[in-house]
């Protein structure tokens, strides 16, 4: 199995063969080393977080699991690109063309008007000479002034109209990526498969059950593009939720390869699932157990532009020295690395198939690098996905409305997913006491060894709407999921 794992690696993409002539040794080094080659690395202290979020201790997840596969995509000795390169080159060109629309088009129209200006002046001059010959008794100089004044007034009016139209176009664009906003939903061609990565631990199970409950509630509502659902179970064996939640079992990384950072198993789980499972939808939503759908989710991606959520703590530009270890300068500016993690992301299936092996290898290399591991810590795997996407020339549409995170986001508003990773602690006055256990609290880590009870107490008056909504949605799910109190580890 490890021999085939070694074959996974990033592919090179460039707009033409000359710029593709990059250092093959760098990309070869991206290949994952066998466990025996890591003997120089000391065993890390076990990373006891279930997922990637700080501030509280979390139960260590069960190992994620993986199966065989083989990908290749390096340039041949002759420098000829594989079909993947041709397809990706087309995508990159489409992306550049799309980014050239909108305001740039308006600028082009204004330039064309400026080119018209000399022609208009020449025409006016000819008319004025004819008027002078007819000796109409009117000063030619005065007529020139009137004509030019009329021309400039008309020119300025047209310029204002074009500028206003350009401003209207900008108003319809996403502020971060300048991509047009999507409208509507429910298009069968835009359906995406909801892929939830999870383990068989009780802590993961009860969150998965709540997540799947709300998926079922909103899936068929108007404006939804939500397709089928799969819990990718990276514990290596079936559990007691197989009949309740559609699940697909995958293998973990070889023992010790994650060195206590269990989240490293996530990209390997996706590699296996994408290779072995039958997935009907063209798009995939990568999700997590602590996600709740607060409303039907349309497909926020646009063709080869995936949609992702911009995390405030993912800042590639501030860590350029580290990023350059994995994303060399010849690939482009460090701003090509989006400030995202892998979840939530809606992406075309074929793109994820290409990115996932690179995501796995970059994750392992980052973990092997002491400086990178120390700097990125619990968000290392998120940076690895962002870098892997950039290595494949994939840029994400950044959607702040993709998700909210109580208690920091006080209102649900128009957002689609509620992410309850942070603890919510308040005193009885409704004041946040974050970092200190409150008189009222909801924190998923309070239920490491068993599911939360039914009918949790609502927060006191003054607590933000997002926190109240979270508790009400948890209560509604636990009241309606059969056998809620009897779930046990499989």
C-alpha positions in Angstrom: 0.0 0.0 0.0 2.8 2.4 0.9 4.5 1.9 -2.5 1.4 3.3 -4.2 1.0 6.1 -1.7 4.5 7.2 -2.7 3.3 7.9 -6.2 1.0 10.7 -5.2 2.4 14.1 -5.8 1.6 17.6 -7.2 1.4 18.2 -10.9 2.9 21.1 -12.6 0.8 23.6 -14.4 1.9 26.6 -16.5 0.4 28.6 -19.4 3.0 27.4 -21.9 5.9 24.9 -22.1 8.6 27.5 -21.6 7.2 28.5 -18.2 6.7 24.9 -17.4 10.4 24.1 -17.5 10.7 24.1 -13.7 13.0 22.1 -11.4 11.8 18.5 -11.6 13.8 17.7 -8.4 11.6 20.1 -6.4 8.5 18.3 -7.4 10.0 14.9 -6.9 10.8 15.9 -3.4 7.1 16.5 -2.8 6.6 12.7 -3.0 5.9 11.3 0.5 8.8 9.4 2.1 8.3 5.9 3.4 8.0 5.6 7.2 11.5 4.1 7.4 12.9 7.3 6.0 11.5 9.3 8.9 13.6 7.6 11.6 15.5 10.8 12.1 12.2 12.5 13.3 11.5 12.2 17.0 8.0 11.1 17.9 5.8 14.0 18.7 3.8 14.3 21.8 0.3 13.1 21.0 -2.0 15.8 19.7 -5.1 15.3 21.6 -7.4 17.6 19.7 -10.2 15.9 17.9 -10.1 18.6 15.2 -8.2 21.8 14.5 -9.5 24.3 16.9 -7.7 26.0 19.9 -8.5 27.0 23.4 -9.9 23.8 24.8 -8.6 20.2 25.0 -10.5 17.8 22.8 -10.7 14.0 22.7 -8.2 12.4 20.3 -9.8 11.1 17.2 -9.6 7.6 16.0 -7.2 7.1 13.1 -8.2 8.1 9.6 -8.0 5.3 7.1 -6.6 5.0 3.5 -6.6 2.6 0.6 -4.4 2.2 -2.5 -4.3 4.4 -5.5 -1.9 5.8 -8.2 -1.6 9.2 -9.7 1.0 10.6 -11.9 1.3 13.8 -13.8 4.9 15.0 -14.0 6.2 16.3 -17.3 8.0 13.8 -19.4 11.7 14.2 -20.1 10.8 15.9 -23.3 8.8 18.5 -21.5 5.4 17.6 -23.0 2.5 18.1 -20.7 0.0 15.4 -19.8 -3.7 15.8 -20.6 -4.2 17.1 -17.1 -1.9 20.0 -17.9 -3.9 20.8 -21.1 -7.2 20.8 -19.2 -5.8 22.9 -16.4 -4.2 25.3 -18.8 -7.7 25.8 -20.4 -9.1 26.4 -16.9 -6.4 29.0 -16.1 -7.1 30.8 -19.3 -10.8 30.9 -18.6 -10.1 32.2 -15.1 -7.9 35.0 -16.5 -10.6 35.9 -19.1 -13.3 36.0 -16.4 -11.2 38.2 -14.2 -10.8 40.6 -17.2 -14.6 41.2 -17.4 -16.6 43.7 -15.6 -14.9 47.0 -14.7 -12.0 46.3 -17.2 -14.5 46.1 -20.0 -15.9 49.4 -19.0 -12.4 50.9 -19.1 -12.1 49.5 -22.6 -15.3 51.3 -23.7 -14.0 54.6 -22.2 -10.7 54.1 -24.1 -12.7 53.6 -27.3 -14.5 56.9 -26.7 -11.2 58.7 -26.3 -10.1 57.4 -29.6 -13.3 58.8 -31.2 -12.5 62.3 -29.9 -10.1 63.4 -32.7 -12.5 62.2 -35.3 -15.3 64.3 -33.8 -13.1 67.4 -33.6 -12.2 67.0 -37.3 -15.8 66.7 -38.3 -16.8 69.8 -36.3 -14.0 71.8 -37.9 -15.2 70.9 -41.4 -18.8 72.0 -40.5 -17.5 75.3 -39.1 -15.6 76.0 -42.3 -18.7 75.4 -44.4 -20.6 77.8 -42.1 -18.0 80.4 -42.6 -18.2 80.2 -46.3 -21.9 80.8 -46.3 -21.2 84.1 -44.4 -24.1 83.7 -42.0 -23.0 86.7 -40.0 -22.1 84.6 -37.0 -18.6 84.6 -35.5 -16.7 81.4 -36.5 -14.8 81.6 -33.2 -18.1 81.7 -31.2 -19.4 78.7 -33.1 -16.2 76.8 -32.4 -16.6 77.4 -28.7 -20.3 76.4 -28.7 -19.6 73.3 -30.7 -16.7 72.2 -28.5 -18.6 73.0 -25.4 -21.5 70.8 -26.6 -19.1 68.0 -27.5 -17.4 68.0 -24.1 -20.7 68.1 -22.2 -21.9 65.1 -24.2 -18.6 63.3 -23.7 -18.7 63.9 -19.9 -22.3 62.7 -19.8 -21.5 59.5 -21.6 -18.5 58.9 -19.4 -20.6 59.3 -16.3 -23.1 56.8 -17.6 -20.4 54.2 -18.4 -18.7 54.7 -15.0 -22.1 54.3 -13.3 -22.7 51.1 -15.3 -19.3 49.8 -14.3 -20.0 50.6 -10.6 -23.3 48.6 -10.9 -21.3 45.7 -12.3 -18.8 45.9 -9.4 -21.7 45.9 -7.0 -22.8 42.5 -8.3 -19.4 41.0 -7.8 -18.0 39.2 -4.8 -15.8 41.8 -2.9 -12.9 39.4 -2.4 -12.6 37.6 -5.8 -14.6 39.8 -8.2 -16.7 36.9 -9.2 -20.4 37.4 -10.0 -22.8 36.4 -7.3 -24.9 33.3 -8.0 -28.7 33.6 -7.9 -31.3 30.9 -7.7 -30.6 27.3 -6.9 -32.1 23.9 -7.4 -30.3 23.2 -10.7 -29.8 19.5 -11.1 -26.6 20.1 -13.1 -25.2 22.0 -10.1 -25.9 19.4 -7.4 -23.1 18.7 -5.1 -22.4 15.7 -2.9 -22.1 16.4 0.8 -19.0 14.6 2.1 -18.5 14.5 5.8 -15.3 13.2 7.3 -15.6 11.5 10.7 -14.5 8.8 13.1 -16.4 6.2 15.1 -15.7 8.0 18.4 -18.8 9.0 20.4 -17.7 12.6 20.2 -17.7 12.4 16.4 -20.8 10.3 16.2 -23.2 12.6 18.0 -22.1 15.6 16.0 -22.4 13.6 12.8 -26.0 12.6 13.7 -27.0 16.2 14.3 -25.3 17.3 11.0 -27.1 14.6 9.0 -30.5 15.5 10.6 -30.3 19.1 9.4 -29.0 18.0 6.0 -32.2 16.0 5.6 -34.4 18.9 6.8 -33.0 21.4 4.3 -31.9 19.3 1.3 -35.1 19.4 -0.7 -36.1 23.0 0.1 -36.2 25.7 -2.6 -32.8 27.1 -3.7 -31.0 24.0 -2.6 -28.4 22.3 -4.8 -27.6 19.6 -2.2 -27.3 16.1 -3.6 -26.5 12.9 -1.8 -24.6 12.5 1.5 -21.7 10.4 2.6 -20.0 10.1 6.0 -16.4 9.1 5.1 -15.6 7.0 8.1 -11.8 7.0 8.5 -11.7 4.5 11.4 -11.1 1.5 9.2 -14.2 -0.4 10.2 -17.9 -0.1 10.3 -19.7 1.3 13.3 -23.3 1.3 14.7 -24.4 4.3 12.5 -24.0 2.6 9.2 -27.8 2.1 8.8 -28.6 5.6 10.0 -26.1 7.7 8.0 -24.9 6.8 4.5 -21.2 5.9 5.2 -18.1 4.8 3.4 -15.3 3.1 5.3 -11.7 4.0 4.5 -8.3 3.0 6.0 -6.0 5.1 8.2 -2.5 6.3 7.5 0.0 3.7 8.6 0.5 3.7 12.3 2.7 6.6 13.6 2.8 8.5 10.3 0.5 11.2 11.6 2.7 11.6 14.7 -0.3 12.4 16.9 -1.8 15.0 14.5 -4.9 13.0 13.6 -6.2 15.6 11.1 -3.4 14.5 8.7 -5.6 11.6 7.9 -8.3 13.8 6.3 -6.7 14.2 2.8 -5.9 10.5 2.7 -9.5 9.7 3.4 -10.6 11.9 0.5 -8.0 10.3 -1.8 -9.4 6.8 -1.1 -13.1 7.8 -1.2 -12.7 9.7 -4.6 -10.9 6.7 -6.1 -13.2 3.9 -4.8 -16.7 5.3 -4.4 -19.3 6.0 -7.0 -20.1 9.7 -6.9 -22.9 10.8 -9.2 -22.6 14.6 -8.6 -20.1 16.8 -10.5 -19.4 18.8 -7.4 -18.5 18.0 -3.8 -19.0 19.9 -0.5 -16.3 19.0 2.0 -17.9 19.3 5.4 -17.2 18.5 9.1 -19.3 16.9 11.9 -19.7 20.3 13.8 -21.5 21.9 10.8 -25.2 22.6 10.9 -27.1 23.7 7.9 -29.2 26.7 8.9 -30.8 27.0 5.4 -30.7 25.2 2.1 -27.3 25.6 0.5 -27.0 26.5 -3.2 -23.8 25.6 -5.2 -21.6 28.6 -4.5 -18.9 27.4 -6.9 -18.8 28.6 -10.4 -17.4 26.1 -12.9 -13.7 25.6 -12.2 -13.7 28.2 -9.5 -14.4 26.4 -6.1 -16.1 28.2 -3.3 -14.4 28.4 0.1 -14.7 30.2 3.4 -12.0 32.8 4.3 -10.6 32.1 7.8 -9.3 35.2 9.5 -6.4 33.2 11.0 -5.1 31.7 7.7 -2.6 34.3 6.4 -0.3 33.0 3.8 1.2 36.4 3.0 2.3 36.9 6.6 4.2 33.5 6.5 5.8 33.9 3.0 9.1 32.4 4.2 7.4 29.2 5.2 5.0 29.1 2.3 7.9 29.3 -0.1 9.2 26.0 1.1 6.2 24.4 -0.5 5.1 26.9 -3.1 8.2 28.2 -5.0 8.5 31.6 -6.4 8.4 30.4 -10.0 4.8 29.3 -9.3 3.7 32.9 -8.8 3.1 35.3 -5.9 2.3 34.0 -2.5 -1.1 35.7 -2.8 -2.1 32.8 -5.0 -2.5 30.8 -1.9 -6.0 31.4 -0.7 -6.8 32.1 3.1 -8.9 29.0 3.4 -9.0 25.4 4.7 -10.5 22.4 3.0 -13.8 22.8 4.7 -16.3 24.2 3.9 -15.4 24.0 0.2 -17.6 23.3 -2.8 -15.4 22.1 -5.6 -15.6 20.1 -8.9 -15.0 16.4 -8.3 -12.2 16.2 -10.9 -10.4 19.1 -9.3 -10.5 17.5 -5.9 -9.3 14.3 -7.4 -6.2 16.1 -8.7 -5.6 18.2 -5.5 -6.1 15.6 -2.8 -2.9 13.6 -3.4 -0.9 16.8 -3.3 -2.8 18.0 -0.3 -1.8 14.8 1.5 1.9 15.1 0.5 2.2 18.7 1.4 0.5 18.0 4.8 3.1 15.3 5.6 6.0 17.5 4.4 4.8 20.4 6.5 4.6 18.1 9.5 8.1 16.9 8.9 9.4 20.5 8.8 10.0 21.7 12.4 9.6 25.4 11.6 6.4 24.9 9.7 4.9 22.5 12.3 5.7 24.9 15.1 4.3 28.0 13.3 1.1 26.4 11.9 0.3 24.0 14.7 -3.4 23.0 14.7 -4.1 24.7 11.3 -1.2 23.0 9.4 -3.5 20.8 7.4 -5.6 23.8 6.4 -2.5 25.6 5.1 -1.6 22.4 3.3 -4.9 22.4 1.4 -4.5 26.0 0.4 -0.9 25.4 -0.8 -1.9 22.3 -2.7 -4.7 24.1 -4.5 -2.3 26.9 -5.5 0.2 24.4 -6.8 -2.6 23.2 -9.2 -3.4 26.7 -10.2 -6.8 26.6 -8.5 -8.2 29.8 -6.9 -11.3 29.8 -4.7 -14.2 32.2 -4.6 -14.1 33.5 -1.0 -17.6 33.5 0.5 -18.0 35.1 3.9 -21.6 34.1 3.9 -20.7 30.4 3.6 -20.5 30.0 7.3 -20.9 31.7 10.8 -19.1 30.8 14.0 -20.7 31.6 17.3 -20.1 33.4 19.5 -17.9 35.6 17.3 -20.6 36.0 14.6 -23.6 37.3 16.6 -26.3 37.0 13.9 -27.2 34.2 11.5 -28.2 36.6 8.7 -27.9 35.2 5.2 -25.2 32.6 6.1 -25.7 28.9 5.3 -23.7 26.8 7.7 -23.4 27.2 11.5 -20.0 26.0 12.8 -20.0 25.4 16.5 -16.3 24.8 17.1 -15.9 27.6 19.8 -17.2 27.3 23.3 -20.0 29.8 24.2 -19.7 31.0 27.8 -21.9 33.7 29.3 -22.8 35.1 32.7 -26.5 35.5 33.6 -26.4 39.1 32.3 -25.8 37.7 28.8 -22.2 38.9 28.8 -19.5 36.8 27.1 -16.9 35.4 29.4 -14.7 33.7 26.8 -11.7 32.0 28.3 -13.6 31.6 31.6 -16.3 29.0 32.2 -19.6 30.9 32.3 -22.6 30.6 34.4 -24.3 29.4 31.2 -22.3 27.6 28.6 -22.5 25.4 25.5 -19.2 23.8 24.4 -19.1 20.6 22.3 -16.0 19.5 24.3 -18.2 19.1 27.4 -19.6 16.0 25.7 -16.4 14.1 24.8 -17.6 10.8 26.2 -21.3 10.9 25.5 -23.9 13.0 23.6 -25.5 16.1 25.1 -28.8 15.6 26.8 -32.1 16.5 25.3 -33.6 19.9 26.0 -30.5 21.9 26.8 -31.3 25.1 28.7 -31.5 28.2 26.5 -29.0 31.0 27.1 -30.0 34.0 29.3 -31.4 37.2 27.8 -28.9 39.4 25.9 -27.0 36.5 24.4 -26.5 36.9 20.6 -29.1 35.3 18.2 -26.5 33.0 16.7 -25.9 31.2 20.1 -29.6 31.0 20.8 -30.2 29.5 17.3 -27.4 27.0 17.8 -28.9 25.6 21.1 -32.4 25.5 19.6 -31.2 23.6 16.5 -29.3 21.1 18.7 -32.4 20.6 20.9 -34.7 20.1 17.9 -32.3 17.5 16.5 -31.9 15.5 19.7 -35.6 15.5 20.3 -36.3 13.9 16.9 -33.3 11.6 16.2 -34.4 8.1 17.2 -32.4 6.5 20.0 -30.5 9.6 20.8 -29.7 8.6 24.4 -28.7 5.1 23.5 -25.9 5.8 20.9 -22.8 3.9 21.9 -19.4 3.5 20.3 -19.5 0.8 17.6 
